[in-house]
Amino acid sequence: MFQFPRLAFDAQADDLRAQIRSFLSTERASGGFVPQADCWVSAADPEFSRKLGAQGWLGITWPKEYGGHARPMAHRFVVTEELLAAGAPVAAHWIADRQTGSHILQYGTEEQKHDILPRIAAGECFTAIGMSEPQAGSDLAAIKTSAKRTDTGWVLSGRKIWSTGAHFSHYIIVLARTSPAEGRNRQVGLSQFLVDLSLPGVDISGIRDLGDTPHFNETLFEDVELPGDALLGTEGNGWAQCMGELALERSGPERFLTSLIVLETALPVIARHADDRRAGEVGSILANLRVLRRMSLGVAELLERGESPATLAAVVKEMGNRLENDVVAKLRNVLAGIPRGEWPDGLGTLLRDAVLHLPSNTLRGGTTEILRGIIAREMGMR
């Protein structure tokens, strides 16, 4: 039922991969960054993002007239894959480069495209996601945040939670109710807004995770006055626009490479203590990584064709959720019995952070239950 097409890499992609690896090796050797697990959420370094922008590795698929580089999705996949594998500090620009920029490109005004997209591509403009709310849980259609028309634009009121990186971001895309639901169809009457986080009435409070990292936020909007062009896309089409955005969010290599830096760091000491049990566990991890990479590449190919692979993206994330947990659990099992004194520098910290960040894997971008519901609906079971 689910067909993942093949995405081919050209010779330029190989050159690009070599350039990125050389850049990362130089940066790491010079102290430019220390590898971190879950780096795309937890490791924000605006200066590092600006360096990537200067290399032309952000906004890589966008048209040149908006600051992009007009390269294929395969090249973007190479960039994200290498950055994740190195555990590089990419959290500052990740959401803007992955989905907000593409969303503005599709639904924004010409003025917004010319103003915001070049800054994102330069690593100088960061964004957050305003979907979840405290009382709604995983039921996105139950949001209470509302926007009402005024003579000059809109007034936005409500509260968003789990808005990763909002405390250092410049903009947030907010899903808000602009008209009542139609009976049981609560997906009607929702719209999206591009909100400048420096506006009066916006208040951002940090939420620390188990690892004591303050990347989550609660963002309050108290009668925030928005200009008319803050409406992103079509009024009342917010639900469909959100689903398209989530296809970008759910299918990338961050859904299965979050802990790869832990595995790579551990492999030398595992190899010195190799036995059948350890070989079997590592082989199982690598086989599953290979399959998920193939599926993720297939979604990238569909995005390249202009299709909206929402269900296939949900399949990638559902399987990625389980693999991310499996990688950490198997690594702890494989490393058991190997003296800590023999572990490579930094492995203990990487493994600890990976363990502490595990609970969020199955929540961000849609819970496992939500993803399974999407897949079941596609199969005619709901």
C-alpha positions in Angstrom: 0.0 0.0 0.0 2.8 2.4 0.8 5.2 3.1 -2.0 8.4 5.0 -1.4 10.0 6.1 -4.7 13.8 6.1 -5.0 15.7 9.4 -4.7 18.9 9.5 -6.7 22.0 11.4 -5.7 23.9 13.2 -8.4 27.7 13.8 -8.6 27.2 17.3 -7.1 25.6 15.7 -4.0 28.8 13.6 -3.5 30.9 16.8 -3.7 28.6 18.6 -1.3 28.9 15.7 1.2 32.7 15.9 1.1 32.6 19.7 1.6 30.3 19.4 4.6 32.4 16.7 6.2 35.5 18.8 5.7 33.8 21.8 7.2 32.5 19.9 10.2 35.9 18.3 10.9 37.6 21.7 10.8 35.0 23.2 13.1 35.1 20.4 15.6 38.9 20.3 15.7 39.0 24.1 16.3 36.5 23.9 19.1 33.7 25.3 17.0 31.3 22.8 18.5 31.1 19.8 20.8 28.8 17.0 19.4 25.5 16.6 21.2 22.7 14.0 21.1 19.3 15.4 19.9 21.3 18.3 18.5 18.4 19.6 16.2 16.3 20.4 19.3 18.7 20.9 22.1 21.9 22.5 20.6 21.2 26.0 19.5 24.2 28.1 18.4 23.2 31.2 16.2 26.8 31.8 15.3 27.2 28.3 13.9 23.9 28.7 12.0 25.3 31.9 10.4 28.4 29.9 9.3 26.1 27.4 7.6 24.3 30.2 5.9 27.5 31.7 4.7 28.4 28.3 3.1 25.0 28.3 1.3 23.7 25.3 3.2 20.4 26.9 4.5 17.4 27.5 2.3 19.2 25.3 -0.1 16.1 24.3 -2.2 14.5 27.8 -2.3 14.5 30.0 -5.4 17.5 32.3 -5.7 15.3 35.4 -5.8 14.4 34.7 -2.2 17.9 34.1 -1.0 17.9 30.3 -1.7 20.2 28.2 -3.8 17.7 26.4 -6.1 19.2 23.0 -5.5 17.3 19.7 -5.4 15.9 18.0 -2.3 18.6 15.4 -2.5 21.2 18.1 -1.7 19.2 19.3 1.3 19.0 15.7 2.5 22.8 15.4 2.3 23.2 18.6 4.4 20.8 17.6 7.1 22.1 14.0 7.3 25.7 15.1 7.7 24.9 17.8 10.3 22.8 15.3 12.4 25.4 12.6 12.1 28.0 14.9 13.5 25.8 16.1 16.4 26.3 19.7 15.2 24.5 22.6 17.0 21.8 23.2 14.4 18.7 23.9 16.7 18.7 27.6 16.1 17.8 27.5 12.5 16.3 24.0 12.2 12.6 24.8 12.2 13.0 27.9 10.0 15.0 26.0 7.4 13.0 22.8 7.6 9.4 24.0 7.4 8.7 27.7 8.2 10.6 28.9 5.1 8.9 26.5 2.8 5.5 27.5 4.4 6.2 31.2 3.7 7.4 30.3 0.2 4.0 28.6 -0.4 1.6 30.9 1.5 3.4 34.2 2.3 3.2 37.6 0.6 5.9 38.7 -1.8 7.0 41.2 0.8 7.3 38.5 3.4 9.3 36.2 1.0 11.8 39.0 0.1 12.1 40.1 3.8 12.2 36.9 5.8 13.5 34.1 3.5 16.9 35.7 2.7 17.5 36.2 6.5 16.6 32.5 7.2 19.0 31.4 4.4 21.7 33.5 6.0 21.2 31.9 9.4 20.0 35.2 10.9 16.3 34.6 11.4 14.8 31.8 13.5 11.2 30.6 13.9 9.0 28.5 16.2 5.9 26.4 15.8 2.6 27.5 17.5 0.3 24.5 17.3 0.0 22.7 20.6 -2.0 24.0 23.6 -2.1 22.8 27.2 -5.8 21.8 27.3 -5.8 20.3 23.8 -3.1 17.7 24.2 -2.7 15.8 20.9 -6.2 16.9 19.7 -5.0 19.8 17.6 -8.5 20.7 16.5 -9.4 21.4 20.1 -7.2 24.6 20.3 -8.7 27.6 22.0 -6.4 30.4 20.6 -8.4 32.7 18.5 -7.9 35.6 16.1 -10.6 38.2 15.4 -10.8 40.7 12.6 -10.3 44.4 13.3 -10.3 47.4 11.0 -6.6 47.2 10.6 -5.9 43.5 10.8 -6.4 40.9 13.6 -6.2 40.5 17.4 -4.7 37.3 18.6 -5.4 35.8 22.0 -4.4 32.5 23.5 -1.7 30.3 24.7 0.7 27.8 23.0 3.0 25.3 24.6 6.0 23.2 23.5 7.0 26.0 21.2 10.6 24.9 20.8 13.1 27.7 20.4 10.6 30.5 20.8 12.8 32.3 23.3 15.4 33.0 20.6 13.1 33.1 17.6 12.0 36.1 15.6 8.7 34.6 14.3 6.2 31.9 15.2 3.4 30.4 13.0 0.3 30.2 15.1 -2.7 28.1 14.4 -5.8 29.9 15.7 -9.6 29.7 15.4 -11.0 32.5 13.2 -14.6 31.1 13.0 -16.7 28.5 14.8 -16.5 24.8 14.0 -19.2 23.3 11.9 -20.8 20.8 14.4 -18.5 17.9 14.9 -16.2 19.1 12.2 -13.8 21.1 14.3 -11.1 21.3 11.6 -13.3 24.0 9.9 -12.6 27.7 10.9 -8.9 27.4 11.7 -6.3 29.7 10.2 -2.5 30.3 10.4 -0.8 33.5 11.3 2.8 34.6 10.9 3.5 36.4 14.2 6.4 38.7 15.0 7.5 37.6 18.5 8.7 41.1 19.4 5.1 42.5 19.3 3.5 43.9 22.5 1.4 41.3 24.2 3.6 38.3 23.5 5.1 36.7 26.6 7.5 33.7 26.4 8.3 31.4 29.4 11.0 28.7 29.2 10.2 25.1 30.2 13.2 22.9 31.2 13.2 19.3 30.1 14.6 16.3 32.0 18.1 17.2 30.8 17.7 20.7 32.3 17.7 22.2 28.7 15.3 25.2 28.3 14.4 24.6 24.7 10.6 24.2 25.2 8.4 27.3 25.9 5.0 28.4 26.8 4.0 31.4 24.6 1.2 33.7 25.6 -0.6 36.0 23.2 -2.6 38.7 25.1 -4.7 40.7 22.6 -1.7 40.9 20.2 -2.5 43.3 17.3 -1.5 41.8 14.0 -1.4 43.5 10.6 -3.7 42.2 7.9 -0.9 40.3 6.1 -0.1 38.3 9.2 -2.8 35.8 7.9 -0.8 33.1 6.3 -2.5 31.5 3.4 -6.3 31.4 3.2 -8.6 32.1 6.1 -10.2 28.9 7.3 -7.6 26.7 5.5 -5.3 26.4 8.6 -6.0 22.7 9.2 -5.0 21.6 5.6 -2.0 24.0 5.7 -0.9 22.5 9.1 -1.0 19.0 7.7 1.2 19.9 4.8 3.6 21.5 7.3 3.7 18.4 9.4 4.7 16.3 6.3 7.9 18.3 6.3 8.3 18.0 10.0 7.8 14.2 10.3 9.8 12.7 7.5 13.3 14.0 7.7 16.5 12.2 8.9 16.1 13.8 12.3 13.5 11.2 12.9 16.0 8.4 13.1 19.5 10.1 13.4 19.0 11.9 16.7 21.2 9.4 18.6 23.6 8.4 15.8 26.4 10.5 17.3 26.1 8.3 20.4 26.4 5.1 18.3 29.4 6.4 16.3 31.2 7.5 19.4 30.7 4.2 21.0 31.6 1.9 18.1 35.4 1.9 18.7 35.1 0.6 22.2 32.3 -1.8 21.2 34.6 -3.2 18.5 37.4 -3.9 21.0 34.9 -5.9 23.1 33.1 -7.5 20.1 31.2 -10.7 20.6 28.2 -12.4 19.0 25.7 -10.6 21.3 27.1 -7.1 20.7 27.5 -7.8 16.9 23.9 -8.8 16.7 22.6 -5.7 18.5 24.7 -3.3 16.4 23.8 -5.1 13.2 20.1 -4.8 14.1 20.4 -1.0 14.7 22.2 -0.5 11.4 19.8 -2.6 9.4 16.8 -0.6 10.7 18.6 2.7 10.1 19.2 1.7 6.5 15.5 0.9 5.9 14.3 4.2 7.5 16.9 6.2 5.5 15.5 4.6 2.3 11.9 5.5 3.3 12.9 9.1 4.3 14.6 9.5 0.9 11.4 8.4 -0.8 9.4 11.1 1.0 12.0 13.7 0.0 11.6 12.6 -3.6 7.8 13.0 -3.4 8.3 16.5 -1.9 10.6 17.2 -4.9 7.7 16.3 -7.2 5.4 18.8 -5.4 3.3 16.0 -3.8 2.1 16.0 -0.2 3.1 12.7 1.4 1.4 13.2 4.7 0.7 9.5 5.4 4.1 8.3 4.3 5.7 10.9 6.5 3.6 9.6 9.4 4.9 6.1 8.7 8.5 7.3 8.8 8.0 9.1 12.1 6.1 6.2 13.7 8.9 3.8 12.8 11.6 6.4 13.7 10.1 6.9 17.1 10.5 3.2 17.9 14.0 3.0 16.4 15.2 6.1 18.4 14.2 4.4 21.6 15.6 1.1 20.4 19.0 2.6 19.5 19.5 3.9 23.0 18.2 0.8 24.8 20.5 -1.5 22.7 23.5 0.8 23.2 23.1 0.6 27.0 22.8 -3.1 26.7 25.9 -3.4 24.4 28.0 -1.1 26.6 27.1 -3.0 29.8 30.2 -4.9 31.0 32.7 -2.6 29.3 34.6 -0.6 32.0 33.8 3.1 31.9 37.5 3.9 32.0 37.7 2.5 28.4 34.8 4.6 27.0 35.8 7.4 24.5 35.8 10.9 25.8 32.3 12.4 25.8 30.4 9.1 25.4 29.0 9.1 29.0 27.5 12.6 28.5 26.2 11.8 25.0 24.5 8.6 26.3 23.0 10.4 29.4 21.6 13.2 27.2 20.1 10.7 24.8 18.4 8.8 27.6 17.0 12.0 29.1 15.6 13.3 25.8 14.0 10.0 24.9 10.5 10.8 26.2 10.1 13.7 23.8 10.8 11.6 20.7 7.3 10.1 20.8 5.6 13.5 21.4 7.1 16.2 19.2 5.6 16.3 15.7 2.6 14.1 16.7 2.3 11.3 19.2 2.7 7.7 18.2 -1.1 7.2 18.7 -1.9 10.1 16.4 0.5 8.8 13.7 -1.0 5.3 13.9 -4.5 6.9 13.5 -3.4 8.6 10.3 -2.0 5.4 8.9 -5.1 3.4 9.9 -7.3 6.0 8.2 -5.3 5.7 5.0 -5.8 1.9 5.1 -9.6 2.4 5.5 -9.6 1.1 9.1 -11.1 4.3 10.7 
